[in-house]
Amino acid sequence: MRLGRRKQTTDASPALRLYYASDIHGTEVLWRKLLAAARVYRAGVLVMGGDVTGKVVVPLIELDGGYEFELFGRREQVDSEVQLDAAEQRIRANGMYPHRMSMEEANRVAALSTEERERWFAEVMLHTFDRWLALAAERLAGTDVRCFLMPGNDDPPGVDASIERADRVEACDGRIVEFDGHAMLSLGYSNRTPFESPRELDEQELYNRIDALAQTLDEPSRAIFNLHVPPYDSGLDTAAELDHDLSVVMAGSEPKMIPVGSAAVRELIERYQPLLGLHGHIHESAGATRIGRTLCINPGSDYHTGRISGCLVQLRADKVTHQFVTG
């Protein structure tokens, strides 16, 4: 009988580390944490999966040498630049956009039509968003880190042009990008929601758009499907049912929870069986599951707490492992 070491079959090549997060909704501290993940987790690829921008501008009205603003129903006044800076940081930390303005400008904005006010909000939001992209260029300068960003269903149309212009952030929505022998297919649209958000599609159109991209893949089995909306009834898409007034439907004393993900996304994952599915959209359904051979993950989102929910993925050829991380 001969004794010896069993032949090693494990691929010794280094794994690619990819950090994924989604749904930060305008919270600047979480954008900074996303960029820091390259260093903290030694990740060579960063992916932000959509719903990046916020929805609320907080006016800081100039009055008598100071500024007055309202946050969470409480009216506050600050009298120094230091206090003003601190107030703006607090507003940004809660996913909102501070905007210094005179009373005359505030009255002018209040008198705008709904469409005009939406354009004004987009200008304020994009000013902050462009500053985020400039920060990414600064933080990632001199590194080989690739940072991919796509809008989600809640993000307005104007962000696309800003992403395309960015120096160190790469647009990926509606296209395929490649790194380390893997192809990543991305789409930030969702199926229909009760909220009528800016980027929603009927299931058939969602299917057609993803399928058109997937048909161009050379090796679907090694691909990554970066799709903002999770697959239907996967455990990654469970949310409270809403009625026509957007009120939560109750089952006894508890909210009635239902799957709200995309049937098209599930069907395409079952058909193409990519290596990995990256999903967000449903904040309260963090987790990982297998659909056939495909590992699908949703790190969830607690953006209002100042903590970023992410997932560190290690890719090596046709193998993938993951670890959920919060920072």
N, C-alpha and C positions, 0 to 999 in steps of 0.2 A: 504494500500500500504506500502510495506517495502522498506526502503532506506538503502543502504549499499555499501561497496566498491566492485567493480567488481573483480572477481577472477583473480589473476595474472597468465597469461599463459606463460610469458616469461621465458626462461631458465635462471636461476640466476647463473649458473656456469660461471667462468671466461673464456673469449674468448682467444684463442691462437693468438698471434700476429706474423705474418710472414712478413718479408721484402724481396721483390723480386727486383732484378735488373739484367740487362744483357748488353752485348756488350760494355765492357769498353776498349777493344782493347789495352791492354798493358799500360794503364794510371795508374801509381802507386797511385796517389792521390785519384783516385776513388776506388781502392782496400781498401785503408785506410778508406775511407768514408763508404764503405760497412761494414767493421768490426765495425766501430763506430755506425752504425745504431742499433746494439743490445742495446746499452746504450741510444742513443738519442730517439729512438721510443719504448723502452722497448719491443723489439722483442725477442721472445724465439727461433725463427727459422730464419736463413738467407739462401736465395737461390740465387746463381749466375748462371744465365741461359745460359752461353756460350759466345763464342767469347771474351775470357779473355786476350789472348796474342796479342802482337803487331807484326808488319811486317817489321820493319826497324831497323837496327843497325847504329848508328852514330859513326864512328871511331873518336877518339881523338888522333891525331898523335903527338907523342913526338918530339919536335923540339927546340933546343937551350934553354933548361931549362924551356920551357913552353909547351903548347899543342895548336894545331890548329885543328879546326873542321868546318864543314859546316852545317848550319841549315836553312832550308827554302830558299836555294839559296844564303845565305849570309855567307861568310867566316869570322870566328872569331878566335881570339887568346887570351889565358889566360896565366898569368904568375905566379900565386900563387895557393896554395892548396885551399884557400878560394874561389877564382874565379873558380877554376876547379870544386869544389863541387857544386857551384851555377849553373854552366853550366850543370852538370850532372842532377841536380834536374829539370832544365828547360826542358832538353831532355826527362826525364821520364814523366814529366807532360804532354807532348805531345804524349804519347803512343809509344815512341821509346826507344831503348836500347843504352845507352852510353857504349863505350868500349875503354879503354886506350890501345894503341898499338904503337909499334915502326914503323918507316917507312919501315923497312925490313919486318915486319909482314904484313903490309898493302900491300906491293908489292906481298908477297906470296899469300895472300888471293885473290888479284885481278887476279892472274894467275890461280886460281883453276877453274876446270870445274863447270858447273852449279850444278851438283849433289853434288860435293864436297863442293861448297860454301853454298848450302842449309844445309848440315850437320854441317858446321862451324856456320852458323846462329843459328841452333837449339841448339848447345852447349851454345852459348852466351845467347840466350833467356831463356833456362832452368836454367841457373845459377841465373838469376833474378827471375824467377818463383818460384824456390825453396826458395829464400829469402822471397818472398811474403807469402809462406805457413808457414815459420818459424815465420813471423810476426803475422799470424793468431793464431798460437799456443801461442805466447806471450800475445796477446791482449785478447784472450778468456780464458786464464788460470783462474781457480777458478770460472768459471761460468757454468751454465747449458745450455748455448746457443749451439744449433746445427747449424753448417754451412755446407750446401750442395753445391757442385761445380761440374759442368759438362762442358766439352768442347763444343764449337759450331762448325758450319761448317768451320769456318776460322782457327780453332786451329789445329796445327800439331799433329801427333800421339804421340810424346814424352811426352806430358803433362799428359797422363793417368797414367803412372807409378809414376810420382811425386805426383799426387793426392792420389793414393792408399797408398803411404808411409806416407802421412801427419798425424800429430798428432791430430789436432783439426778440420780439414776439412774432410768431408765425401764425397767419390765418390758416385754418384747416376746415372750416365749415363748408360742406358741399363738395369736398374733394378728398383725394387720397394723398397722404404723405408717407414717406418711407424713412426708416431708421433701423440700423443694426439688423438688417435682414427681415424686418417686419413692415407690413403696410398697415396704416391706420386710416380707416374710413370714418368720416365724421359727418354728423348732421345734428343741428341744434333745434330743429322744429319738434313740436310735440303733436300728438293727436288732440282732438278738440277737448277743451276744458270749459267749466262753467264761467270762467273769468274772461273769456274772449281776449286772450293776450295777443301780442303783436305777431307771434310766429306759431301759428297753429295750422294743421292740415287735416283734411279728411283721411281716413285710414288708407284708402286706395292710393291717394297722391303720395302719402308718406311711404307706402310700400314701393311705388314706382321710383321715387327719388333714390331710396336706399338701394333698390335692386339695380338701377342703372349704374351706380357706382360699383356695387359688388360684382357685377358681370365683368368688370375690367380687371379684377384681381387675378394674379397668376397663381397664387397659393392661398386660397381662402382659409385653409386649415392653420395658417400661421398669421392670419390677419387679426387686427384689433378693430372691433366695431365701437367707436366712440359716439354713442347715440344718447342725446340728452334724456329722452324719455325711456323708462325701463320697459321690459317685455311684460305683457299682460299676464296677470295671475302668477307671478313669479315669486311673490313674497317681498319683492323689491318695490312694489307699486301699491301698497295698501294705504288707503287714506280714508278719512271720514266722508261718508256720503253727504252731499249737499242737496237741498231742495231748490225750487225755482227762485227763491228769495236769497239763496246762498247761505241759508241757515243749516246748521248741522242736524242731520236726521238722527234721532235717538232710538236705541233699542233697549227699552227699559230705562235704566239710569246711566247707560253708557252710549257713547257715539256708535253708530252703525258703521263698521269698517268694511270697505269694498275694494276690489282691485280696480285701478284706474289707468293702468299702463296701456301700451299700444299692442293690439293684436297683430298689426303688421310687423312690428319689431320682433315679436315672438316668432312669427311664422318664418321670417327671414333668418333669424338665428338658428332655428330648427333646420332650415334648408341648407344654409352655407356652413354651419358649424365652425365659426371662427374660434381662434384660440381664446380670445378674451372679449368680454363686453363691458364697457365703461358707461355707467349711467348715473343720473342725478334726479332732479325734478321733484321727487317725492321725499321731502325732508325727513319724515318720520319713519321711513322704511329702510334704514341702514341694514346692510347684510350682504351675504354672498350666497350664490346658489349655482347649481349646474343645470344647464339645459342641454341634454346630450353630453357631448364632450366639452362644451363651452362653459368657461367660468364667467359668470356675470356678477358684477359688484355694484353696489350703491353705498357710498360712505355716509349718506345722509347729510344733514346740515343743521347746525345750531348757531347760525351766523350771528344772532342777536346776543349771544353770550360772550362774544369775543374769542371763541375757540374755533379753530378750523378742523373740520372732520375730513380726513383724507385717507388714502390707501396707498401703501408702498407696494408696488408690484415688481417682481423679479422675473425677467424673461430670458430664457436660454433655449434657442432653437424652437422646438415644439413643446416646451415645458413652461409652466407658469406657476408661481407661488405668490401669495399675497399676505399682507399684514395691515390691519386697520390701525391708524395712528391719529391722535388728537393733540393739537398744540395750541 
